[in-house]
């Protein structure tokens, strides 16, 4: 639901904004895939070690995986920040579409570490059997807060950067 609200607000800025933002999101999804994979592996690691009553491994593994994910995600973020024009040009040669995608990257990629922290935190909670907490936090943060932020702020400041900033 939140993504529909985000997308409808991006759509309000026209076809070029839709194309630029859509292209960036495809690239971002690919770039962030290793972090999502690491979070899924961490969930399994946490649950198996809790089941084996090896809490020392749970704590050590959670810390190490989280640090790895944060460092890796932000390294990818810096890479995207500086290479976004190149990657956007793989989708189109239209300067304004590229500009929207680069603008999205310049805002979003600086905060990849936050996305890594949320994914790893969710993995730890899921692996320890606290799936309802994870669901509630994600629903409130990624859905309710994001929708309220966009719906209010876009009316106050009608700028696509407001919509883009809802992701980080």
N, C-alpha and C positions, 0 to 999 in steps of 0.2 A: 504494500500500500504506500509506504513512504517513497519507494522508487517511482511509483506512478505520479505522486505529487511532485517529486523532484523533476521528473521528465516533462510533465505538463508545464512546469514553470520554465524549463529550458526551452521548450517548444514555443513559448510566448515570445522569445527573442528572435524567432525566425528560422528559416531553413539552414542558413549557414551556421548558426549556433548549434542547431541540432546535429548537423554533420560533424562539426568540430568536436563537440563534447562526446558524441557517440564514438568517434574514432579514438579519442583519448581513452575512453572507458574500456575499449577493446584492448588497447595496449596495456593499460593499468591492470586489467584482469590477468593478462598473461604474465606481466612482471611480478604480480603479487602471488601467483600460483605456488611458488616454493614455500612461502610463509603459511599459506592455508594448508599445504601438505604437511608441514612441520607441526602445525597445531593439531591436525588429525592424528599424527603419530604420537604426539605428546598425550592426547587423551587416552590412547591405548596403553602407553607406557605407564601413566599414572594409575589407571584402573588395574593393570596387571600387578603392579608393585604393591598397591593397597591390598589386593587379594592375597598376595604372598607375604603380607605383613612386613614389608621392607620400607618403612617410612623414611629411613635415611636416604634411600634411593629416590623416593618420591620427591623429597625436598631438594636434593642435589640436582636431579634431572629437571625439575620444574624451573629452578633458577638458571641452570645452564641453557636450557632450551629457550627460555624467555630472553636471556641476554643475546643468544645467537640470533633469534628472530628479530629483535629490535635493531641490532647492529646490521644484519643483512637487509632488513626492510629499508632502513635509512640509507644504506649504501645504494640500494636500488633507487630510492627516492632521489638522491643526489644525481645519480646517473640519468634518471628521467628528466630532472630539472634542466640539465645541460644538453641533453640529446633530443628533447621533445621536437624541435623543428625538423630534425632528420626523420624521426619516426612518423610524424604527422604527414610529411611529404610522401611517404609510402602509400598513403590513402588517397591523396589528392594533390593537385598542383595549384588549387585555388587559394590564393593568399589569405583571404578572410577566414576560410575554414581552418587553415593551418593556424592562424592567429588565435581563434577560439580554443583550439586544442592545446596550443602552447600556453595560453592563459590559464586554462584548467590545470595543466601540469605544474605551472609555476606556483599555484596555490596549493594543490593537493599533494604533490610529491614531497613537500617539506614536512609533511605530517604522517608519512608512512609508518614511522615508529609508533604512533598512537594506534593505528590499525593493527600493528603487530602485537602491541600490548593487549588490546581487547581480544584478539583471536587467541592469544596464549592464555590469558586469564580465563576465557571461556573454556578452553581445552582443559585447564586444570580443574575447573568446576565440574565439567562434564565427566572427566575421568574419575573424579571423586564421588560421582553419583548425585551431584547437586544440579540436575538439569533444569529444574523449575527456576532456580535463582538465575541461571544463565538466560533462560527464556525471558524472564521478567526484566532483567537489566537490558537485554538487547531490544525488547519491545519498547521499553520506555525511552532508551537512548536513541536507537536508530530509527524508531518509528515516531513515537509521540513527540519527543523533543525536536526532532528534525522537521516534522510537519509544522509544528507550531512556529518554529524559528523561520522557516521559509515563508509560510503564509503571512506572518506578521511583517517580517523585515522587507520582503519584496514590495509590499505596499508602501512602506516608508521610504525605501531606497530601491527604486526599480533598476537594478543593475545585475547583470548575469553573475558577477562576482559574488553576490550575496547567495545565490543558488549554489554556486560552485563551493563556496566556503562551508556549506552544510555537510559536505562529505568528511572533511577532517574533523 
